[in-house]
Amino acid sequence: MKPGEMFAHIGSIVASLMFVWAMFKQFFPYQLSNQIEKHSQRLVTLVYPYIQITFHEFTGERLMRSEAYSAIENYLSSKASTQAKRLKADIGKNNQSLVLSMDDHEEVADEFNGVKLWWAYGKHISKSQSTISFHHPMSDEKRYYKLTFHKSNRDLILGRYLSHVLKEGKAIKVKNRQRKLYTNSGAYWSHVVFEHPATFQTLAMDPKEKEMIIDDLITFSKAGEFYARIGRAWKRGYLLYGPPGTGKSTMIAAMANFLGYDLYDLELTAVKDNTELRKLLIETSSKSIIVIEDIDCSLDLTGQRRKKKEEVEEKDQRQKQQGMQEREVKSSQKLDPALVRKGRMDKHIELSYCGYEAFKLLARNYLNIESHNLFGRICELLKETKITPAEVAEHLMPKNAFRDADLYLKSLIQALELAKEDARKSQHDPHWTENDSEDKATEKSTNYTST
């Protein structure tokens, strides 16, 4: 039999079977046809070696979107873009990236611990009558993902694999979501979109210390199971301290961008009491950074643990009377040891004045140069003077479209020489004050971040 005749014969047989099945369903009682269909499915199950699991988009009586469905959708997004032949495209929430997903009835393969399995995307369309338009039935789409795998791998797939899919899908959602910057007004948070461009690549600091911080963040971000196993809260505190303009706020933004976390900027002076503070902290989300800026200038957080209520009230009254005047007089307030102990401030990071390596990074960022004949002179002056990265960046900031590197580097050298001269005068003249110099960035401040 020729191939063409064979296919025609097979097609005729299939068509006949479909006709017979249609006639059977139409003329035989529903109960009988239902019983035959049920037993036929059981027969197929005995010889069919694969198991199928369906994950519907909406579950429950309230038709809430399934978290499992969302996690699977995120997990399969990368596989769909590389395997699927038919794709659906949409704009992401940030309106900048294109999101690809599988089209209807498309299938992609996955592999886990050497076991191969398949994901298929589909939907059921049913006609439903609407009270708004009774004569025009509306289409009700019920989307789903179907997972197919061999029955010999049941325990592996139902256990470790599905847990892996849900965990990775949720992590992708966190990474791709539009992150937010929260600020508090009293006991309430408000937010805006967090779009700070800072990264560790552009952060001006010692490269070795920067690498150490990055390694610490990576280790912490992947240690959720470890913290749960040892019975500790999954959080880590960082104390950032140094003169103003040394990059503490930029460091926090770089941390948030690196981890993909939301940012909560907690203003303690706007918080009335411990009840409001507790409420604010409870309302923060997981995978976030809580920041308290200038904590040394904030209100007394520990209260020195006074025993008598009268002493606490007396101290509160004294603070109200002194107010901002007292905080303006103090340039640096010593932190309570209970606040900086391990478990609250796990890592202390000093952000100091600009060194030569930090300067070279700023020169590359601002002037797009790797070397220059004036670098040697700048290196010598940086060893002899104290100048913050913010001040260096101000001198390197292009003032016109030509970006004359010589002009900006000479401006920096002039500022460094002036700072050197001011430092020399302050050592020899006891009446010399910081107000006589342009270099005033010596006041200490601190930040506290917790994830």
Solvent accessible surface area in square Angstrom, and as a share of the most:
residue,aa,sasa,rsa
1,M,167,0.75
2,K,141,0.60
3,P,92,0.58
4,G,53,0.51
5,E,100,0.45
6,M,83,0.37
7,F,138,0.57
8,A,69,0.54
9,H,101,0.45
10,I,84,0.43
11,G,39,0.38
12,S,64,0.41
13,I,79,0.40
14,V,73,0.42
15,A,57,0.44
16,S,58,0.37
17,L,115,0.57
18,M,131,0.58
19,F,125,0.52
20,V,94,0.54
21,W,103,0.36
22,A,48,0.38
23,M,68,0.30
24,F,34,0.14
25,K,111,0.47
26,Q,124,0.55
27,F,142,0.59
28,F,97,0.40
29,P,80,0.50
30,Y,161,0.61
31,Q,128,0.57
32,L,79,0.39
33,S,12,0.08
34,N,65,0.33
35,Q,79,0.35
36,I,70,0.36
37,E,73,0.33
38,K,81,0.34
39,H,98,0.44
40,S,50,0.33
41,Q,107,0.48
42,R,140,0.51
43,L,117,0.58
44,V,86,0.49
45,T,93,0.54
46,L,139,0.69
47,V,115,0.66
48,Y,92,0.35
49,P,45,0.29
50,Y,78,0.30
51,I,32,0.16
52,Q,94,0.42
53,I,40,0.20
54,T,54,0.31
55,F,35,0.15
56,H,82,0.37
57,E,7,0.03
58,F,88,0.37
59,T,71,0.41
60,G,60,0.57
61,E,177,0.79
62,R,209,0.76
63,L,121,0.60
64,M,130,0.58
65,R,107,0.39
66,S,16,0.10
67,E,132,0.59
68,A,30,0.23
69,Y,2,0.01
70,S,21,0.14
71,A,3,0.02
72,I,1,0.01
73,E,54,0.24
74,N,36,0.18
75,Y,20,0.08
76,L,3,0.02
77,S,35,0.23
78,S,68,0.44
79,K,46,0.19
80,A,1,0.01
81,S,51,0.33
82,T,112,0.65
83,Q,83,0.37
84,A,13,0.10
85,K,190,0.80
86,R,114,0.41
87,L,66,0.33
88,K,78,0.33
89,A,67,0.52
90,D,97,0.50
91,I,98,0.50
92,G,13,0.12
93,K,165,0.70
94,N,60,0.31
95,N,121,0.62
96,Q,161,0.71
97,S,53,0.34
98,L,110,0.55
99,V,73,0.42
100,L,56,0.28
101,S,28,0.18
102,M,4,0.02
103,D,37,0.19
104,D,29,0.15
105,H,126,0.56
106,E,18,0.08
107,E,97,0.43
108,V,3,0.02
109,A,24,0.19
110,D,9,0.05
111,E,114,0.51
112,F,30,0.12
113,N,91,0.47
114,G,63,0.61
115,V,23,0.13
116,K,114,0.48
117,L,0,0.00
118,W,72,0.25
119,W,0,0.00
120,A,26,0.20
121,Y,7,0.03
122,G,2,0.02
123,K,46,0.19
124,H,104,0.47
125,I,100,0.51
126,S,53,0.34
127,K,147,0.62
128,S,50,0.32
129,Q,110,0.49
130,S,16,0.10
131,T,142,0.82
132,I,166,0.84
133,S,37,0.24
134,F,135,0.56
135,H,157,0.70
136,H,132,0.59
137,P,62,0.39
138,M,110,0.49
139,S,66,0.43
140,D,56,0.29
141,E,73,0.33
142,K,113,0.48
143,R,77,0.28
144,Y,26,0.10
145,Y,6,0.02
146,K,58,0.25
147,L,0,0.00
148,T,22,0.13
149,F,0,0.00
150,H,63,0.28
151,K,103,0.44
152,S,86,0.55
153,N,36,0.18
154,R,116,0.42
155,D,123,0.64
156,L,37,0.18
157,I,0,0.00
158,L,81,0.40
159,G,34,0.33
160,R,148,0.54
161,Y,1,0.00
162,L,28,0.14
163,S,69,0.45
164,H,64,0.29
165,V,0,0.00
166,L,60,0.30
167,K,126,0.53
168,E,66,0.30
169,G,0,0.00
170,K,106,0.45
171,A,49,0.38
172,I,46,0.23
173,K,113,0.48
174,V,37,0.21
175,K,160,0.68
176,N,99,0.51
177,R,65,0.24
178,Q,72,0.32
179,R,40,0.15
180,K,67,0.28
181,L,50,0.25
182,Y,35,0.13
183,T,61,0.35
184,N,15,0.08
185,S,87,0.56
186,G,22,0.22
187,A,11,0.09
188,Y,152,0.58
189,W,42,0.15
190,S,67,0.43
191,H,96,0.43
192,V,95,0.55
193,V,66,0.38
194,F,18,0.07
195,E,138,0.62
196,H,82,0.37
197,P,116,0.73
198,A,8,0.06
199,T,49,0.28
200,F,6,0.02
201,Q,134,0.59
202,T,69,0.40
203,L,9,0.04
204,A,14,0.11
205,M,17,0.08
206,D,69,0.36
207,P,69,0.43
208,K,171,0.72
209,E,48,0.22
210,K,26,0.11
211,E,96,0.43
212,M,96,0.43
213,I,0,0.00
214,I,25,0.13
215,D,73,0.38
216,D,27,0.14
217,L,1,0.00
218,I,64,0.32
219,T,95,0.55
220,F,9,0.04
221,S,34,0.22
222,K,164,0.70
223,A,15,0.12
224,G,20,0.19
225,E,132,0.59
226,F,97,0.40
227,Y,21,0.08
228,A,78,0.61
229,R,180,0.66
230,I,75,0.38
231,G,68,0.65
232,R,128,0.47
233,A,69,0.54
234,W,96,0.34
235,K,83,0.35
236,R,51,0.18
237,G,2,0.02
238,Y,1,0.00
239,L,11,0.06
240,L,0,0.00
241,Y,66,0.25
242,G,0,0.00
243,P,5,0.03
244,P,55,0.35
245,G,34,0.33
246,T,5,0.03
247,G,21,0.20
248,K,17,0.07
249,S,65,0.42
250,T,50,0.29
251,M,0,0.00
252,I,7,0.03
253,A,4,0.03
254,A,0,0.00
255,M,2,0.01
256,A,0,0.00
257,N,39,0.20
258,F,87,0.36
259,L,29,0.14
260,G,9,0.09
261,Y,10,0.04
262,D,10,0.05
263,L,15,0.08
264,Y,5,0.02
265,D,43,0.22
266,L,4,0.02
267,E,86,0.39
268,L,12,0.06
269,T,65,0.38
270,A,42,0.33
271,V,15,0.09
272,K,159,0.67
273,D,65,0.34
274,N,107,0.55
275,T,93,0.54
276,E,33,0.15
277,L,45,0.23
278,R,138,0.50
279,K,73,0.31
280,L,0,0.00
281,L,75,0.37
282,I,130,0.66
283,E,85,0.38
284,T,26,0.15
285,S,54,0.35
286,S,96,0.62
287,K,68,0.29
288,S,7,0.04
289,I,1,0.00
290,I,27,0.13
291,V,6,0.03
292,I,19,0.10
293,E,76,0.34
294,D,68,0.35
295,I,7,0.03
296,D,5,0.03
297,C,41,0.25
298,S,12,0.08
299,L,72,0.36
300,D,47,0.24
301,L,71,0.36
302,T,30,0.18
303,G,27,0.26
304,Q,107,0.48
305,R,147,0.54
306,R,95,0.35
307,K,198,0.84
308,K,128,0.54
309,K,145,0.61
310,E,119,0.54
311,E,69,0.31
312,V,63,0.36
313,E,93,0.41
314,E,110,0.49
315,K,28,0.12
316,D,64,0.33
317,Q,94,0.42
318,R,101,0.37
319,Q,55,0.24
320,K,155,0.66
321,Q,135,0.60
322,Q,72,0.32
323,G,25,0.24
324,M,112,0.50
325,Q,135,0.60
326,E,55,0.24
327,R,57,0.21
328,E,135,0.61
329,V,120,0.69
330,K,92,0.39
331,S,73,0.47
332,S,63,0.41
333,Q,67,0.30
334,K,183,0.78
335,L,35,0.17
336,D,27,0.14
337,P,100,0.63
338,A,20,0.16
339,L,32,0.16
340,V,36,0.21
341,R,120,0.44
342,K,145,0.61
343,G,20,0.19
344,R,89,0.32
345,M,1,0.00
346,D,19,0.10
347,K,36,0.15
348,H,88,0.39
349,I,3,0.01
350,E,79,0.35
351,L,8,0.04
352,S,54,0.35
353,Y,51,0.19
354,C,7,0.04
355,G,34,0.32
356,Y,66,0.25
357,E,81,0.36
358,A,6,0.04
359,F,0,0.00
360,K,59,0.25
361,L,16,0.08
362,L,11,0.05
363,A,0,0.00
364,R,100,0.37
365,N,61,0.31
366,Y,55,0.21
367,L,10,0.05
368,N,120,0.62
369,I,34,0.17
370,E,122,0.55
371,S,86,0.56
372,H,46,0.21
373,N,135,0.69
374,L,37,0.18
375,F,11,0.05
376,G,45,0.43
377,R,94,0.34
378,I,0,0.00
379,C,25,0.15
380,E,93,0.42
381,L,0,0.00
382,L,13,0.07
383,K,162,0.69
384,E,93,0.41
385,T,13,0.08
386,K,129,0.54
387,I,8,0.04
388,T,1,0.01
389,P,14,0.09
390,A,52,0.41
391,E,46,0.21
392,V,0,0.00
393,A,13,0.10
394,E,106,0.48
395,H,51,0.23
396,L,0,0.00
397,M,87,0.39
398,P,35,0.22
399,K,125,0.53
400,N,70,0.36
401,A,101,0.78
402,F,177,0.74
403,R,127,0.47
404,D,69,0.36
405,A,18,0.14
406,D,60,0.31
407,L,99,0.49
408,Y,6,0.02
409,L,0,0.00
410,K,118,0.50
411,S,39,0.25
412,L,0,0.00
413,I,20,0.10
414,Q,131,0.58
415,A,20,0.15
416,L,0,0.00
417,E,73,0.33
418,L,79,0.39
419,A,13,0.10
420,K,79,0.34
421,E,62,0.28
422,D,14,0.07
423,A,45,0.35
424,R,116,0.42
425,K,76,0.32
426,S,53,0.34
427,Q,148,0.66
428,H,138,0.61
429,D,56,0.29
430,P,119,0.75
431,H,155,0.69
432,W,62,0.22
433,T,70,0.41
434,E,87,0.39
435,N,124,0.64
436,D,81,0.42
437,S,12,0.08
438,E,139,0.62
439,D,34,0.17
440,K,116,0.49
441,A,18,0.14
442,T,60,0.35
443,E,78,0.35
444,K,86,0.37
445,S,12,0.08
446,T,13,0.08
447,N,3,0.02
448,Y,34,0.13
449,T,1,0.01
450,S,13,0.09
451,T,24,0.14
